Amino acid sequence: MTRHLGFILLSVFVSLVLALMPLPIAFEMYRPDLVLLVIMYWSLALPHRVNIGFAWMAGLIIDLALGSPLGVRSLTYAIVIYITASNYQKIRNFSVWQQAMLVALFLALYYLLVFWLNHFLLDIYFLPQYLWPVLTGALAWPWLFLLLRKYRRHFRIR
Amino acid sequence: MNLIFGRNTSLQLRLVIAIVLSAVLIIGDRFTDGGSKVRASLNTIVSPLFYLANLPYEMFREGSKNLSSHQSLMVENDALREAQLVQNQKLQQYEFLKLENQKLRALLGSSKKLEDRKLIAQVLSVHSNPYSHQVLINRGLLDDVKESLAVIDDKGIVGQVTSVGSTTSRVLLITDTQHATPVRILRNNVRTVVEGIGKIDQLRLSHVPHSMDIRIGDVLVSSGLGGVFPEGYPVATVTSINRNEGRPFSEVYASPIAELDRIRLLILLWRNEVAND
């Protein structure tokens, strides 16, 4: 049992490190939220293991690492993962590209919620470029999906 | 393991718990004082992550350093030597001017200025958080870093330390929306304040009256007021002025002098208390 969870945690950890890796500032605004995508995958594949509690903790760590107000990302992660984990049976039946479109929708919701909460906490103003990661995230989804499915099947993670 | 039925209620309950917990966290972190202390210790816990995430970059950098050709190293060496020669020449005068300044201050009976304590730090991660401009540096409590230390690079002021972990600390850049820097215009000593607007290459001067003597190209240096930044370090140059008489204040924008989008090595400055004698 712990073996399965260990493999899931390993993939989330790797995505976390990738999310914190320094990038040239020109690419910075296109960086997709890999941690959320990975947790989304696990919440669709193994909703009994990865759901709201897991997402909440991951969001908290991301908040700490990014220095944003604590709790913002744990809240938004929990909401997005609630949607995916409660509809996993429907979403699983879509093709990968249809899933990517749905993921774009969830990501848009996520980024708008994060912006909205930050708007209240930090008085910032909306710039359209804040939504670039929605596109890059949706484009990254098919590759990530195939990669993680391979990973899950190879190590028989259940 | 029957997963087909009976998880919905549980999920909703979990969501409610998550929302309540997050709300408590947000309020506790943003609107109470205890937040920063908790954050400092939590920062210490996540700091190994940054060292790990920085590893590939460091490896590439070391690799490219080892692979750079003899030719380019010679060229770089020559350029550095020249730069050092020029700087040394300036330093000779600086020593002389410093002594002269001290004597004049002594004659005037005013307080003596002391050298600021310095420490070189390296940027670990430039922030991937679009809503706030911060960088993480590799110095922390163990190096005696404190909150609200001034941080500069080789060109000018970069920002100030906002939270400290044991081996890392976070620097808020002058372009962040929450940051304002007290400055004066180098040309005529007029005092004003520049504040960040969330763009990496732009700052705004707040509440500039139409009558203020300010021109495009004016250099703004730190004024030493406010107690964070030592006096006289370059902050920004004025890039645009819009004197619309219909508005209560002029709109003045400036661009930071420090290259905030490519910072790598930084200097932390401890502000010395002025000694009276």
Boltz contact constraints between the chains, C-beta under 6 A:
constraints:
  - contact:
      token1: [A, 17]
      token2: [B, 52]
      max_distance: 6.0
  - contact:
      token1: [A, 17]
      token2: [B, 53]
      max_distance: 6.0
  - contact:
      token1: [A, 20]
      token2: [B, 53]
      max_distance: 6.0
  - contact:
      token1: [A, 20]
      token2: [B, 125]
      max_distance: 6.0
  - contact:
      token1: [A, 21]
      token2: [B, 53]
      max_distance: 6.0
  - contact:
      token1: [A, 22]
      token2: [B, 57]
      max_distance: 6.0
  - contact:
      token1: [A, 22]
      token2: [B, 125]
      max_distance: 6.0
  - contact:
      token1: [A, 22]
      token2: [B, 126]
      max_distance: 6.0
  - contact:
      token1: [A, 25]
      token2: [B, 261]
      max_distance: 6.0
  - contact:
      token1: [A, 28]
      token2: [B, 128]
      max_distance: 6.0
  - contact:
      token1: [A, 31]
      token2: [B, 128]
      max_distance: 6.0
  - contact:
      token1: [A, 48]
      token2: [B, 3]
      max_distance: 6.0
  - contact:
      token1: [A, 52]
      token2: [B, 14]
      max_distance: 6.0
  - contact:
      token1: [A, 52]
      token2: [B, 15]
      max_distance: 6.0
  - contact:
      token1: [A, 52]
      token2: [B, 18]
      max_distance: 6.0
  - contact:
      token1: [A, 56]
      token2: [B, 18]
      max_distance: 6.0
  - contact:
      token1: [A, 64]
      token2: [B, 42]
      max_distance: 6.0
  - contact:
      token1: [A, 64]
      token2: [B, 46]
      max_distance: 6.0
  - contact:
      token1: [A, 65]
      token2: [B, 46]
      max_distance: 6.0
  - contact:
      token1: [A, 66]
      token2: [B, 129]
      max_distance: 6.0
  - contact:
      token1: [A, 67]
      token2: [B, 134]
      max_distance: 6.0
  - contact:
      token1: [A, 67]
      token2: [B, 170]
      max_distance: 6.0
  - contact:
      token1: [A, 68]
      token2: [B, 129]
      max_distance: 6.0
  - contact:
      token1: [A, 69]
      token2: [B, 26]
      max_distance: 6.0
  - contact:
      token1: [A, 69]
      token2: [B, 29]
      max_distance: 6.0
  - contact:
      token1: [A, 69]
      token2: [B, 30]
      max_distance: 6.0
  - contact:
      token1: [A, 70]
      token2: [B, 25]
      max_distance: 6.0
  - contact:
      token1: [A, 70]
      token2: [B, 29]
      max_distance: 6.0
  - contact:
      token1: [A, 71]
      token2: [B, 22]
      max_distance: 6.0
  - contact:
      token1: [A, 71]
      token2: [B, 25]
      max_distance: 6.0
  - contact:
      token1: [A, 71]
      token2: [B, 26]
      max_distance: 6.0
  - contact:
      token1: [A, 74]
      token2: [B, 22]
      max_distance: 6.0
  - contact:
      token1: [A, 75]
      token2: [B, 22]
      max_distance: 6.0
  - contact:
      token1: [A, 78]
      token2: [B, 18]
      max_distance: 6.0
  - contact:
      token1: [A, 82]
      token2: [B, 15]
      max_distance: 6.0
  - contact:
      token1: [A, 86]
      token2: [B, 11]
      max_distance: 6.0
  - contact:
      token1: [A, 118]
      token2: [B, 131]
      max_distance: 6.0
  - contact:
      token1: [A, 121]
      token2: [B, 30]
      max_distance: 6.0
  - contact:
      token1: [A, 124]
      token2: [B, 131]
      max_distance: 6.0
  - contact:
      token1: [A, 124]
      token2: [B, 177]
      max_distance: 6.0
  - contact:
      token1: [A, 124]
      token2: [B, 198]
      max_distance: 6.0
  - contact:
      token1: [A, 130]
      token2: [B, 130]
      max_distance: 6.0
